[in-house]
């Protein structure tokens, strides 16, 4: 599995694009390129990124609209906007629509690299926010992550697969929050490119079978249509 942080670079000016790509790769990032807004949206929909560097002036869909679309889809990927527009109202609009940072052109390369590093580190900290320990208890059930085993409240022992244990841990760490499908596939399966799969659905169905009193009316494990999955206590 590739552990390099992945960045989507969306910039239609070829010389600048190539210079940024080269410098970011030298810093150890995995770069995916997009030169138009629609190409960017397509890639965002099908791949996981740790950061998006997004030019505002693109040939078709502008960067502000892309930012808005990403946030409407409940995708919290960090976004760094690059813009030739340097008025405070442009900057405020970009941040209001959901960008995490805004850099005006021309910019200093070292400053860009520093901002990129900070956004990726902040994102990683957010994702690691509530780590659970070696065991977790809920509703009378106990999960032992090291042994990959669950003991239900009825005392039944269930051997969990590695991925089941990883998915349970991820859901517990984000309890009461929806975990996007993309994040699950990236964290548990290690996919950078998402397959079209019902795998996660099947895992959630298994969890309901193991732990829910009534699997048709789940109390703990929920699917949120079109977004992701949620564990509630």
N, C-alpha and C positions, 0 to 999 in steps of 0.2 A: 504494500500500500504506500502511496506517495504521501510523505509527511510535510512536503513543502507547502507553505501557505499559497492558496490559489487566488489570483487576481484577474478580474475581467477588465481589460483596458479598452475603453470605448472612445476613440479619437479618429476623426476622418482626415486630419492633416498628416499625410504619410511620413514626412521627415520627422515630425515631432513624435509620431506614433512609434516609429522604429527606434528613435533615440531613447524614449521612455522604456520601451520593451527591453532593450539591451541593458540599460542601467538597472531596471528592476530584476532582471534575470541574474545580473552580477551580484545583486543583494541576496539571491537565493530564493526568489519567488517564482512560482509557476504561472506563466502569463498566457491567457487566452485573449485573442484579438477580436474586436468587432469595429467596423468602420461606419455602420449606420445604426440608427435607433432600432429599426425592426430586427436587425441581426442581433443586436444586444438583447432585446426582449426574448427572442427565440432561445438564446444561450442561457439566459437567466432562468427561463422556464424548465430547461432540461439538464442543467448542471449546477453543482454547488460551488460557491465562491466565498472566500474569506473577506473579500473587499471588492468593490467596484469603483474604478476611476472613470469618471464620466464627463465628457465634454458637453457643454450646453448647446453649442451650435452644430447640429448634425444635419445631414442632407434631408432626412425625412422627419422622424419623430424627435423633438428636442429633448435635451437632458432633463429639464424640469418635469416634463410629462412622463418621462421614463421613471424618474424618482417617485412621482405620485403613483404610477401604476404598480411599482414594486411594493410600496407601503400599503396600498389598498389590498394587495394579495397577502398581507400579513407577513411579508418576508422582511426580516430585520437585518439583513446583510448591511454592513457599513458602506456608506456611499461618500466618496470624495469628489466633489464637483470641480471641474476646471472651467474657467470662463474668461473670455476677453472682456466681459462686462464687469466693470469694477465699482459700480455705484452701490451704495449701502442698501438701496431698495432691491436690487438684483440679488444681493447676498442674502438679505432677509427672506426674500421669496424662496430661494433655494433651500434655506434651512427650515423654513416653515413647511415646505412640501415634504420634508423628511430627510434631507441630506445631513450627514454628520459633520462635514467640514466643507469649506469652500475656498478655493485658491484661485487668485486672478492671474491671468497671463499678462506679460511674461513672468515666470516665477523662477526662483532659485531651486536648482535640482536637489541640493542637500535638504532644503526645507521640505520639498515634496517627499523625499525619502523618509524624513523624520516623521512627518504626518502619517504616512502610510504605515510605518512601524507602530506608531502609537495607536492608530485605529485597529490594527490587527491584534495588538496586545490587549486592548480594551475589550474587543470582541471575545477573545479567548477567555479572559477573566469572567465575562458575563456568562459564557457557556459553562464554565466550571464552578458557577456560583454556589450551589448547594450539594456538595458531594455527600453521598450517604456512606455509612460504614460497611463492614463486612456482612452485617445482617440487618434486616429491616422487618418490622412487624406492622401489620395492619389487619383490622377486623378479625383478630384471633389467629391469623396466618403468619408464618415466619418464613422469610426467604434467607437462605445462606448463600451468599454470592460465591464464596470460595469453593464450597462443596457443590455449587450449582444444583441446589436442592431446595424444595419448598416443603414445609410441613403445614398442612391445612388445619383449620380449627377442629376438624373431626379427627385429626391425628394421622391422616393419610400422607405418606411421603411421595413426593413427585420429583423425579429426576428431570432437571431442566437442561435444555441444550445451551451451549455457550451464548448463542444469539438471543435466546429467550431471557437468559439472565441479564445480558447487556441491555436489552430493550426495557425490562422491568426497572433496572437501575436508572436508566435515562428518564423514564416516566416518573419514578419516585423523586428524582432530583428536581423535576419541574412540576411538582404536584400542584394541582389546581390551575395550571397553565396549559394551553394547547401547544403541543410540540409539533412543528410542521413536519410533514412527510419527508421533505428534503433533508431536514436535520437528522431524522431517524435513519434514513438510508445512508447518509454520510457517516454518522457516528457508529452505527451498529454494523452496517454492511461494508462501509469503507468505499462506497461508490462515489466517484466524482461525477459520473454521468448516470442519470437515473434511468433504470429500466422501467418499462411499464409493468408493474407487478402488483399482484394482490397479496404478496407475501405478508406485508404488515397486517392486513386485515385478518389473515389466517392466524397470525400470532395473537392478535387481540381476541379472536374467537376462542383460542385455546385458554387464554388467561381467564376469560369469563367462565369457561367450562371448569377450570380448576378452582376459582376463588369466589365466583358470584353465587349467591343463593338462588337468583333467578336470572339466567343468562340473557333472557329477552328484555329484562328491565334492569340493566346493569347499574350498580351503585358506584363501582370503582373505575372501570375501564370503558372509555367512551370514544367513539369515532365522531369527528367533527367534519361533516361533508365538505370536500373540496379544500380542506385546510390541513388537518392532521389528526392527532390523537391526544387524549387527555386522561390523566389519572386524578381522581378526586377522592378526598378523604372526608 
